[in-house]
């Protein structure tokens, strides 16, 4: 099914107007390293690196000590791998205005040149500036200064500015000083995906409020619901939501490890993936071939935040974000492979999503904004599938497989990531799921959870075949009660379509039969009429003539 790029190339070659320039633009797009098979149209290596923050958080949480949890909290709040910048104090203030993106050159501790750019606008007279480090197109070496909230043993200072020296800005040299271990910070953090949500998803954007963010805002009653969830777990406290509250004081480190690491990935990052796709649509200029670079860049960012950097160019490695979640759940639900029937390999969901990612990229490049909107809707609804699979899986584990605190926490986290969407479709279904999977639930009925999810599949635009069933590899069959459901509404529609076709075919057959019958009767009457005239010796048609114009006797008259 992976055909979008072929379709793109064919469309560009076949086009008469501007074919050469668009083909060149496609070549530029394909020059960047692929992201799990997706060919970005812009440099997004720095954005893809957000998964390194997630991996670092998970590594600290796995140690299950108070000190490690505090380190994980710092990484969550301060970052370490994405949008690295140095906060530098100039000995003498700027003598001219310096605009955002202005090139700034300095040197590292080894005397090698380090390039950066102005993080924001700075007026003449400014003494403290932020310099964002330049990034490369190569994911493995995208930037060589990684500090932020990382523990000392994980920092990379090789590409950082030396603690003192000279910066060249607009051809003028400025002496400076700063502390590399504390003044190298990060402008992109997992916490920031949620703390900045109000202005980026509800009130400050062209398309605000975004539909899916509105589901979550209406359910939880907070713009920062993801951040609230994660920090409450770090602190072992209760949340203060409108719906879906949790008391994390009931969990120890086993439970809160799961609550935090799944919350950061499937609450904070998940919604920001959707935000980037929506942002691309906000900036899309309809019908314009060469003016949608910014939308394509935003779209590329969304793919990065879905995938991360660790998946590599083929998407077969293990990552820490949503791409990896889909591949893990497909093993549990026997939905791996192109056809969604395998127990290993990339998930059918990821095959489908990456086709849609490529298609959306092309639609934005060509200014087909309405089509890109439809693609975004399709992408968004499919991204809920692994969260639903996860919630049902852990409901079953807790109910039937004696799952403990860890499994209960995982079920609660997956439920939190999808409950607002379910609630928008059916408050009753959401209540059932919450009561069975919430933190501190007295009991869990996996069948009730499964039935509640299945009841809203039509409203969510999902199908039973996409979801699969929970597979018991030891028994080589599905767990009892967790078999794939049947898409009855789809089957009924198909039957109706077949009945309609048959009915139309029958009607057409009757009509054609009547028509040909009438024509046959007319033809037969005409033949009989001619024969009766001939028997009387009358000539009905003029005789044929030869080349000399003499009559030729009709052989039928001899």
SESERO-942692 format. One record per residue (C-alpha): residue in one letter; x, y, z. Coordinates in steps of 0.2 Angstrom, whole numbers, plus 2048, in hexadecimal, padded with zeros to 3 digits. Each point is the difference from the previous one (the first is absolute). Last residue first. Layout:
<sites>
resn;u;v;w
A;X;Y;Z
...
</sites>
This chain:
<sites>
resn;u;v;w
X;754;7A2;6DA
X;7F9;80F;80A
X;80B;7FD;80F
X;80F;802;7F5
X;7FB;812;7FC
X;803;803;7ED
X;80C;80D;7FD
X;7FA;80F;7F6
X;80B;807;7F3
X;80A;810;805
X;810;7FB;7F8
X;809;7FC;811
X;7F1;7F5;805
X;7EF;806;807
X;7F7;7FA;80F
X;7ED;800;7FF
X;7F5;80D;808
X;7F8;7FA;810
X;7EE;7FA;803
X;7FC;7F9;7EF
X;7EE;7F9;800
X;7FD;7EE;7FA
X;7F2;7FC;80C
X;80B;7F4;80A
X;80D;80F;801
X;7F3;80A;809
X;7FC;7F3;80D
X;813;7FD;803
X;802;813;803
X;7F2;800;80D
X;807;7F1;809
X;811;808;802
X;7F8;810;806
X;7F6;7F7;80D
X;810;7F7;806
X;80A;810;802
X;7F2;808;80A
X;7FE;7F1;80C
X;813;800;802
X;801;812;804
X;7F2;7FE;80D
X;809;7F1;808
X;811;80A;800
X;7F8;80E;80A
X;7F6;7F5;80C
X;810;7F6;804
X;80A;810;802
X;7F4;807;80D
X;7FF;7F0;809
X;813;7FE;801
X;802;812;806
X;7F4;7FE;80E
X;808;7F0;805
X;811;808;7FF
X;7FA;80F;80B
X;7F9;7F4;80D
X;810;7F6;800
X;80A;810;802
X;7F5;806;80E
X;801;7EF;809
X;813;801;7FF
X;800;811;807
X;7F4;7FB;80E
X;80B;7F1;804
X;80F;80C;801
X;7F7;80C;80B
X;7FB;7F2;80B
X;812;7FA;801
X;806;811;804
X;7F3;802;80E
X;805;7EF;806
X;813;803;801
X;803;7F0;80A
X;80A;800;810
X;812;7F9;801
X;801;7F3;80E
X;803;806;811
X;7F3;7F6;809
X;80B;7F1;801
X;812;804;7FC
X;803;7FF;7ED
X;808;7F0;7F9
X;812;7F8;7FF
X;7FE;7FA;812
X;811;807;806
X;7FE;80F;7F4
X;7F0;806;807
X;7FB;80E;7F5
X;7F5;80E;805
X;7F5;804;7F2
X;801;80B;7F0
X;7FD;813;801
X;800;804;7EE
X;7F5;7F2;7FC
X;7F4;806;80E
X;7FE;811;7F7
X;804;812;804
X;7F7;810;7FB
X;7FF;806;812
X;7ED;801;800
X;800;7EE;7F8
X;80C;7F9;80D
X;7F5;807;80E
X;7F8;7F0;806
X;810;7F6;7FE
X;809;80A;80E
X;7F2;7FD;80C
X;7FF;7EE;7FB
X;812;7FD;804
X;800;809;810
X;7F0;7F6;806
X;809;7F0;7FA
X;810;805;80A
X;7F6;802;810
X;80C;808;80D
X;7FE;802;812
X;802;80C;80F
X;807;80D;7F4
X;80E;809;809
X;807;809;7F1
X;7F3;7FF;7F3
X;7FE;7F1;7F4
X;7EE;7F9;804
X;7F8;810;805
X;808;80A;7F2
X;7FB;7F3;7F2
X;7EE;800;806
X;7FF;813;802
X;807;802;7EE
X;7F3;7F5;7F9
X;7F2;80A;809
X;808;810;7FA
X;7FE;7FA;7EE
X;809;808;7F1
X;808;80F;808
X;803;7F4;80F
X;80A;7F4;7F5
X;80C;80E;7FA
X;802;806;812
X;804;7EE;806
X;80E;7FD;7F3
X;810;804;809
X;7F9;7FE;811
X;7FB;7EF;7FC
X;812;7FB;7FB
X;807;808;811
X;7F3;7F6;80A
X;803;7F0;7F8
X;813;802;802
X;7FD;804;813
X;7F6;7F1;802
X;80D;7F5;7F8
X;80E;807;80B
X;7F6;7FF;810
X;7FC;7EE;7FD
X;7F8;7F5;7F2
X;7F8;7F0;805
X;7FE;7FA;7EF
X;7ED;801;7FE
X;7FA;811;805
X;811;809;802
X;807;7F9;7EF
X;7EF;802;7F7
X;7FF;812;805
X;812;802;7FB
X;7FD;7FA;7EE
X;7F0;80A;7FF
X;809;810;804
X;80F;7FC;7F5
X;7F5;7FC;7F1
X;7F7;811;803
X;810;809;801
X;807;7F7;7F0
X;7F0;805;7F6
X;800;812;804
X;80C;805;7F3
X;7F4;7FA;7F3
X;7F4;80E;803
X;80D;80D;7FE
X;807;7F9;7F0
X;7EF;800;7F7
X;7FC;811;806
X;811;806;7FA
X;7FD;7F8;7EF
X;7EF;809;7FE
X;808;811;804
X;80E;7FD;7F4
X;7F3;7FD;7F2
X;7F8;811;804
X;812;808;800
X;805;7FA;7EF
X;80E;80D;7FF
X;80C;7F5;7F6
X;80C;7FE;80E
X;7F2;7FE;80D
X;7F9;7F2;7F6
X;811;7F8;7FE
X;804;800;812
X;7EE;7F9;804
X;803;7F1;7F4
X;811;7FC;808
X;7F8;801;812
X;7F1;7F6;7FA
X;80B;7F2;7F9
X;80A;801;810
X;7F0;7FE;80A
X;7FA;7F0;7F7
X;811;7F7;801
X;800;806;813
X;7EF;7F9;803
X;804;7EF;7F7
X;80D;7FF;80E
X;813;7FD;7FC
X;806;7EF;802
X;7F9;7F2;80A
X;7F0;7F7;804
X;7F8;801;7EF
X;7EF;803;7F9
X;7FF;813;7FE
X;802;7FE;7ED
X;810;80B;7FE
X;807;7F7;810
X;7FB;800;812
X;7EE;7FF;806
X;801;7F1;80B
X;7F9;809;810
X;80F;7FF;80B
X;80D;801;7F3
X;7F7;80F;7F8
X;800;808;811
X;813;801;800
X;801;807;7EE
X;7F3;80D;804
X;80A;805;810
X;810;802;7F6
X;7F9;80C;7F4
X;7F8;80A;80F
X;810;803;809
X;80F;7F8;808
X;809;7F7;7F1
X;805;7EF;7FC
X;808;7FD;7EE
X;7F6;7FB;7F1
X;7FA;812;7FA
X;80B;7FF;7F0
X;809;811;802
X;804;7FD;813
X;7F3;7FD;80D
X;80B;808;80D
X;7FC;812;7F9
X;7EE;802;806
X;7F1;7F9;7F7
X;7F0;80A;805
X;80A;810;804
X;809;7FF;7F0
X;7F1;7FD;7F5
X;7F8;810;808
X;810;809;7FD
X;7FF;7FB;7EE
X;7EF;807;7FF
X;806;811;807
X;80E;800;7F3
X;7F3;7FD;7F2
X;7F5;80E;807
X;80F;80C;800
X;805;7FB;7EE
X;7EF;803;7F9
X;804;80E;7F4
X;805;7F7;7F0
X;7F1;7F7;7FA
X;7F2;80C;805
X;7EE;7FA;7FE
X;7FB;802;812
X;80D;808;80C
X;803;7F4;80E
X;805;80A;810
X;7F2;7F9;80B
X;801;7EF;7F8
X;812;7FE;806
X;7FB;806;811
X;7F3;7F2;801
X;80D;7F3;7FC
X;80C;808;80D
X;7F2;800;80D
X;7FC;7ED;7FD
X;812;7FC;804
X;7FE;80B;80F
X;7F2;7F6;807
X;80A;7F0;7FF
X;80F;808;808
X;7F8;806;811
X;7F3;7F2;802
X;807;7F0;7F9
X;813;803;802
X;801;80A;810
X;7F1;7F7;808
X;807;7EF;7FB
X;810;804;809
X;7F8;808;80F
X;7F2;7F4;803
X;80B;7F1;7FD
X;80D;806;80D
X;7F2;805;80B
X;7FB;7EE;802
X;810;7F8;804
X;806;80F;80A
X;7F2;7FE;80D
X;7EE;803;7FC
X;7F1;806;80A
X;807;811;802
X;7FD;802;7ED
X;7EE;804;803
X;7F8;802;7EF
X;7F2;80B;7F9
X;7F7;7FC;7EF
X;7F4;80E;800
X;801;813;804
X;812;7FD;805
X;809;803;811
X;80D;7F3;800
X;805;7F8;810
X;812;7FF;806
X;80F;7F4;7FF
X;80C;80F;7FB
X;806;7F8;7F0
X;7EE;7FA;7FC
X;7F9;811;803
X;80D;807;7F5
X;7FB;7F4;7F2
X;7ED;802;801
X;801;813;801
X;80C;801;7F1
X;7F4;7F6;7F6
X;7F1;80A;806
X;808;811;7FC
X;7F1;808;7F7
X;7F5;7FA;80E
X;7EE;7FB;802
X;804;7ED;7FF
X;7F2;7FC;7F4
X;7FE;810;7F7
X;812;803;7FE
X;803;7EE;7FA
X;7F2;801;7F2
X;806;812;7FC
X;811;7F9;7FC
X;7F8;7F4;7F4
X;7F7;80E;7F7
X;80D;80E;7FF
X;7FA;810;808
X;807;809;7F6
X;803;7FF;7EE
X;80A;810;7FE
X;809;7FD;811
X;7FF;809;811
X;7F1;7FA;809
X;7FF;7ED;801
X;80F;7F7;7F9
X;810;80A;800
X;7FB;80E;80D
X;7F8;7F3;80C
X;80D;7F2;7FD
X;80F;809;806
X;802;7F6;810
X;7FC;7F0;7F7
X;80D;7FF;7F3
X;80B;80A;80B
X;801;7F1;80C
X;808;7F6;7F2
X;80D;80D;7FE
X;806;80B;7F1
X;80A;810;804
X;80E;7F6;808
X;80E;807;80B
X;813;802;800
X;803;80C;80F
X;803;7F4;80E
X;80E;7F4;7FA
X;806;80D;7F3
X;802;80E;80C
X;801;811;7F8
X;80C;80D;7F9
X;800;80C;7F1
X;80B;80B;7F5
X;7F7;807;7F1
X;807;801;7EF
X;7F7;80A;7F2
X;7FC;7F8;7EE
X;7EE;7FF;804
X;803;7F6;80F
X;811;7F8;803
X;801;7F8;812
X;810;801;80A
X;807;7F6;80E
X;7FA;7F9;811
X;7F8;7F0;806
X;803;7F7;7EF
X;7F1;7FF;7F5
X;7F8;7EF;800
X;804;7F3;7F2
X;80A;7F4;80B
X;7F5;803;810
X;7F5;7F0;7FF
X;7F7;7FC;811
X;7FB;7EF;805
X;80C;7FE;80E
X;7FC;810;808
X;7ED;7FD;801
X;7F6;808;7F2
X;7F5;80F;805
X;807;80B;7F1
X;810;7F9;7FA
X;802;7FA;7EE
X;80C;80A;7F4
X;806;7F6;7F1
X;7F1;802;7F5
X;7F8;7F5;7F2
X;80E;7F4;801
X;7F7;7EF;7FE
X;7F1;809;7F8
X;80A;807;7F1
X;7F8;80F;7F9
X;80A;80B;80C
X;7FB;80C;80E
X;807;811;804
X;800;804;813
X;7F4;80D;806
X;808;810;808
X;7F7;808;80E
X;805;812;804
X;804;809;810
X;808;812;7FD
X;7F3;809;7F6
X;805;812;7FC
X;7F9;7FF;7EE
X;7F0;7F6;7FF
X;800;7ED;800
X;7F4;7F6;7F5
X;7FF;7ED;804
X;80B;7F0;801
X;80E;809;7F7
X;809;7F3;7F5
X;80E;7F3;803
X;810;7FA;7F9
X;80E;7F8;80A
X;812;802;7F9
X;80D;7F4;808
X;80B;807;80E
X;800;7F0;80A
X;7F5;809;80D
X;7F3;805;7F3
X;801;80F;7F4
X;7F4;80E;7FB
X;7F5;805;7F2
X;7EF;808;800
X;7F5;800;7F1
X;7F0;80B;802
X;7F1;7F5;802
X;7F5;80C;80A
X;806;812;7FD
X;80F;809;807
X;7FF;813;803
X;810;809;801
X;80D;804;80D
X;7FD;7F0;80A
X;806;801;812
X;813;7FF;806
X;805;7F1;80A
X;7F2;7F6;7F8
X;7F7;7F3;80B
X;7FB;7F0;7F8
X;7F1;7F5;801
X;805;7F1;7F5
X;7F3;7F7;7F6
X;7FA;7EE;7FC
X;7F0;7FE;7F7
X;7FD;7ED;804
X;80C;7F5;80A
X;800;805;813
X;7EF;805;806
X;7FD;80B;80E
X;7EF;7FB;807
X;800;7ED;7FC
X;813;7FF;802
X;7FE;808;811
X;7F2;7F4;805
X;80A;7F1;7FB
X;80E;806;80B
X;7F4;802;80E
X;7FA;7EE;7FD
X;812;7FA;800
X;803;808;811
X;7F0;7F8;807
X;806;7EF;7FA
X;7F7;7F5;7F4
X;80F;7FD;7F4
X;7F3;7FE;7F1
X;7FA;812;803
X;812;806;7FA
X;800;7F6;7F0
X;7EE;805;7FC
X;804;812;802
X;810;7FE;7F4
X;7F5;7F7;7F4
X;7F3;80E;7FF
X;80E;80D;7FE
X;808;7F6;7F2
X;7EF;7FF;7F8
X;801;813;7FE
X;80E;7FD;7F4
X;7F3;800;7F1
X;7FF;813;802
X;812;803;7FE
X;801;7F4;7F1
X;7F2;80B;7F8
X;808;807;7F0
X;7F3;802;7F3
X;7F6;7F6;7F3
X;800;7F0;80A
X;800;7EF;7F7
X;7F7;7F3;80B
X;808;7EF;801
X;803;800;813
X;805;812;7FF
X;80A;801;7F0
X;810;80A;7FF
X;7FE;810;7F6
X;803;800;7ED
X;7EF;7FA;7FC
X;7F8;811;803
X;80D;809;7F5
X;7FC;7F4;7F2
X;7EE;803;802
X;803;813;7FE
X;80A;7FD;7F0
X;7F2;7F6;7FA
X;7F4;80F;804
X;80C;80C;7F7
X;801;7F5;7F0
X;7ED;7FD;800
X;7FB;813;801
X;7F1;7FE;7F5
X;7FF;7F0;7F5
X;7FD;7F4;80E
X;804;7ED;7FC
X;811;800;808
X;7F9;808;810
X;7F1;7F4;801
X;80A;7F1;7FD
X;80D;805;80D
X;7F2;803;80D
X;7F7;7EF;7FB
X;811;7F7;803
X;802;809;810
X;7EE;7FC;806
X;802;7ED;7FB
X;803;7F6;810
X;7F1;7F5;7FF
</sites>
